[in-house]
Amino acid sequence: MPVSHRTRPFSSSERLPDAGEPTVLHEPEQAGALLAEFIHQHPKLLILTGAGVSTDSGIPDYRDGDGAWKRKQPVQHQAFMESYETRQRYWGRSLIGWPVMRNASPNPSHHYISDLELLNHSNLVVTQNVDRLHQKAGTRAVTDLHGRADEVVCMSCGYRCPRDDVHDRCADLNPGFGHYRADTAPDGDADLEVDFSDFRPADCPKCEGILKPDVVFFGDYVPKERVYSALDVLKASDGLLVIGSSLMVYSGFRFCRYAKEWGKPMATLNLGRTRAEPMVDLKLNARIGETLRASLNRL
């Protein structure tokens, strides 16, 4: 099975394709009825989720309703590994951004998706998010496609520890950064622009290697076993339901490509357009939590 595993964002100038008709905002009750009918017809689904599921938990997303970047693109894997300055900036901003993600709680959308699993409508949730909020909401079958932000791994010796341990060490090493305030950004980042040249990132306590969150940064590869396992579930499912993702990152969009190839019905629920609009059977531009609630009331 030839699969590209790279986490590759489409360019900042690229826009979502024209689906051939205007993008209409659906009322949640109408959207919920349509989604409930889709689930009745295709009761065992693979559910793919994106940042739009977690925005109501206070975790910002990357893109607007047309798929364009709202802020600077996130850190690239190669830059993080090769540039000490990039790591200084990353861990310095993380002192502000990480606590927001760490302290976030599941919102109703996470709980409604967990309810779909309890009703046996979800074979697997494949999430592009790294916040672990699906698990906190009680969903059991979850694949963290891009990893998890709450753990850190050494890129040399494989040492692993909780993200909080590294956060606390960075705070102790850099007491002068404790007074900074900034808006939070996606995935434990923050919109902080200061001089990071004196910032001291924490190194591996075992080998002094580079510590990195156990997250697939842009330009890195999703582990192939993770991809193959999720695609096996998709192949055995009745259809694909995408929730809260514009699908502008190929690692998520490929599930739509394979679903199309395998003749799997597809539905998208997103506040804004998605890259898969020309190929899906049902596209719902609606508020996610309210739509899921209306749908569950009909199931």
C-alpha positions in Angstrom: 0.0 0.0 0.0 1.9 3.1 -1.2 1.2 5.9 1.4 3.0 9.2 1.9 3.5 9.7 5.6 4.9 13.2 5.6 3.0 15.9 7.5 2.9 18.4 4.7 0.8 21.6 4.9 -0.4 23.0 1.6 1.1 26.4 0.8 -0.1 29.5 2.6 -1.3 30.9 -0.7 -3.4 27.9 -1.7 -7.1 28.0 -1.3 -9.7 25.3 -1.0 -11.1 24.1 -4.3 -14.4 25.5 -5.6 -17.0 22.8 -4.9 -19.3 24.2 -7.6 -21.9 25.8 -5.3 -21.9 28.5 -2.6 -20.9 27.5 0.9 -24.1 27.7 2.9 -24.2 27.8 6.7 -26.5 25.0 7.9 -28.6 25.4 11.0 -27.6 22.8 13.6 -31.0 21.1 13.6 -31.0 20.7 9.9 -27.4 19.6 9.8 -28.0 17.2 12.7 -30.9 15.6 10.8 -28.8 15.1 7.7 -25.9 13.7 9.7 -28.2 11.3 11.6 -29.5 10.0 8.3 -25.9 9.5 7.0 -25.0 7.6 10.2 -28.2 5.5 9.9 -27.2 4.5 6.4 -23.5 3.9 7.3 -23.6 2.9 11.0 -19.9 1.9 11.5 -17.7 4.9 10.8 -14.1 5.9 11.0 -14.1 9.5 12.4 -11.3 11.9 11.5 -11.1 15.0 13.7 -9.2 18.3 13.5 -8.6 21.5 15.3 -12.2 22.7 15.0 -13.2 20.1 17.5 -11.0 21.6 20.2 -11.5 25.4 19.7 -14.4 25.4 22.2 -11.9 24.1 24.7 -9.8 27.3 24.3 -7.2 25.8 22.0 -6.8 27.9 18.9 -6.7 26.6 15.4 -4.4 27.3 12.5 -6.6 28.3 9.6 -9.7 30.4 8.7 -12.8 29.2 7.0 -11.1 29.3 3.6 -8.2 27.3 4.7 -5.7 30.2 4.8 -3.2 30.5 7.7 -4.4 32.8 10.5 -0.8 33.2 11.9 2.7 32.2 11.0 3.2 28.6 10.1 4.2 26.3 12.9 7.7 25.1 13.5 9.3 22.7 10.9 10.9 19.5 12.0 14.1 20.1 10.2 14.5 23.6 11.7 13.8 22.3 15.2 16.4 19.6 14.9 19.1 21.7 13.2 18.7 25.2 14.8 19.4 25.9 18.4 17.8 29.3 18.0 14.6 27.6 16.8 14.6 25.4 19.9 15.1 28.4 22.1 12.1 30.1 20.5 10.0 27.0 20.7 10.6 26.2 24.3 10.5 29.9 25.3 7.0 30.3 23.8 6.0 27.0 25.3 6.3 28.4 28.8 3.2 30.4 28.0 1.4 28.2 25.5 1.7 24.7 27.1 -0.3 25.4 30.3 -3.3 26.4 28.2 -3.3 23.0 26.4 -2.4 21.1 29.5 -5.3 22.6 31.5 -7.9 22.4 28.7 -11.0 20.3 29.3 -13.1 18.4 26.8 -15.9 20.4 25.3 -19.4 19.0 24.4 -18.1 18.0 20.9 -15.6 15.6 22.5 -18.3 14.1 24.6 -20.7 13.7 21.7 -18.0 11.9 19.7 -17.5 9.6 22.7 -21.2 9.0 22.7 -21.0 7.9 19.1 -18.5 5.2 20.2 -20.9 4.1 23.0 -23.6 3.7 20.4 -21.3 1.6 18.3 -21.2 4.1 15.4 -17.4 4.8 15.7 -14.9 2.1 14.8 -12.0 4.5 15.5 -11.4 8.2 16.0 -8.3 9.3 14.1 -7.4 12.8 15.4 -5.0 15.3 14.0 -5.0 17.0 17.3 -2.3 16.4 19.9 -4.3 17.5 23.0 -5.6 14.1 24.2 -9.0 15.6 24.8 -10.8 12.7 23.1 -9.3 10.4 25.6 -10.2 12.7 28.5 -13.8 12.7 27.2 -13.9 8.9 27.5 -13.3 7.7 23.9 -11.4 4.5 24.0 -10.5 3.8 20.3 -8.3 6.8 19.4 -5.3 7.1 17.1 -3.3 10.2 17.8 -2.2 10.7 14.2 0.3 13.5 14.9 1.3 12.2 18.4 0.7 13.7 21.8 1.9 17.0 23.3 1.9 15.8 26.9 5.0 13.7 26.5 8.6 14.5 25.5 11.1 12.2 23.9 14.9 12.5 23.5 15.8 12.4 19.8 19.1 10.7 20.6 18.6 8.0 23.3 14.8 7.7 23.4 14.4 8.9 27.0 10.8 9.8 27.6 9.1 11.9 30.3 6.0 14.0 30.9 5.9 17.4 29.2 5.3 19.0 32.6 8.8 17.9 33.7 10.5 19.7 30.9 8.2 22.7 31.3 9.2 23.0 35.0 12.9 22.6 34.1 12.7 25.3 31.5 11.0 27.6 33.9 13.7 27.0 36.5 16.5 27.6 34.0 14.9 30.8 32.7 13.3 32.7 35.7 13.3 35.9 33.7 10.7 34.6 31.2 8.1 34.1 33.9 6.7 37.6 33.6 5.9 37.5 29.8 2.3 37.4 28.7 1.0 36.7 25.2 -1.9 35.2 23.3 -1.9 31.5 23.0 -1.4 29.7 19.7 -2.2 26.2 18.5 -0.5 23.1 20.0 1.1 24.6 23.1 2.6 27.6 21.3 2.2 31.3 22.0 2.3 34.5 20.0 5.4 35.8 21.8 8.0 37.8 19.9 10.9 38.7 22.2 14.7 38.1 22.3 15.2 34.4 23.0 19.0 34.5 22.6 19.5 34.0 26.3 16.9 31.3 26.7 18.2 27.9 27.9 16.2 24.9 26.7 16.3 21.8 28.9 18.4 19.0 27.5 18.0 15.2 28.0 19.0 14.4 31.6 20.5 11.1 30.4 22.5 12.0 27.3 22.2 15.8 26.9 20.4 15.2 23.6 17.6 17.2 22.0 14.3 17.0 23.8 11.2 17.3 21.5 7.5 16.9 22.2 6.2 13.5 21.0 4.5 15.3 18.2 4.9 15.0 14.4 6.0 18.5 13.4 5.4 19.8 9.9 7.9 18.2 7.5 8.3 15.1 9.6 6.7 11.7 8.9 3.8 10.0 10.7 4.9 6.5 11.7 3.9 4.2 8.9 2.5 1.6 11.3 0.1 4.3 12.7 -1.1 5.1 9.2 -1.5 1.5 8.0 -3.4 0.6 11.2 -5.9 3.5 10.7 -6.3 2.7 7.0 -7.1 -0.9 7.8 -10.0 0.3 10.1 -11.2 2.7 7.3 -11.3 -0.2 4.9 -13.4 -2.2 7.3 -15.8 0.7 8.0 -19.0 1.7 6.4 -17.9 5.2 5.8 -15.8 8.2 6.8 -16.9 11.2 8.9 -14.6 14.2 9.1 -15.2 16.6 11.9 -13.6 20.0 12.4 -10.8 19.8 9.8 -10.2 21.8 6.6 -8.1 18.8 5.5 -5.4 21.2 4.3 -2.7 18.9 5.7 -2.1 15.8 3.6 -1.7 13.4 6.5 -5.4 13.9 7.1 -6.6 14.5 3.6 -5.2 11.1 2.5 -8.0 9.3 4.4 -10.4 11.0 2.0 -8.3 10.0 -0.9 -8.4 6.3 0.2 -12.1 6.4 1.1 -12.8 7.7 -2.4 -10.7 5.0 -3.9 -12.4 2.3 -1.9 -15.9 3.5 -2.5 -16.5 4.6 1.1 -19.3 7.2 1.6 -17.9 10.4 3.2 -19.4 13.2 5.2 -17.7 16.4 6.5 -18.9 18.6 9.4 -16.8 21.7 9.7 -17.4 25.4 10.3 -15.9 26.5 6.9 -15.0 24.7 3.7 -12.8 21.6 3.4 -10.4 20.4 0.8 -12.5 17.2 0.2 -15.7 19.0 -0.8 -15.6 17.8 -4.5 -15.5 14.2 -3.4 -17.8 13.9 -0.4 -21.4 12.7 -0.3 -22.5 15.1 2.5 -20.9 18.4 3.4 -22.2 20.2 6.4 -21.0 23.8 7.1 -22.3 24.1 10.7 -21.5 24.6 14.3 -20.0 21.3 15.4 -21.2 20.8 19.0 -24.8 21.8 18.3 -24.9 19.7 15.2 -23.6 16.6 16.9 -26.1 17.1 19.8 -29.0 17.4 17.3 -27.7 14.3 15.5 -27.4 12.2 18.6 -31.0 13.1 19.6 -32.1 11.4 16.5 -30.0 8.3 16.8 
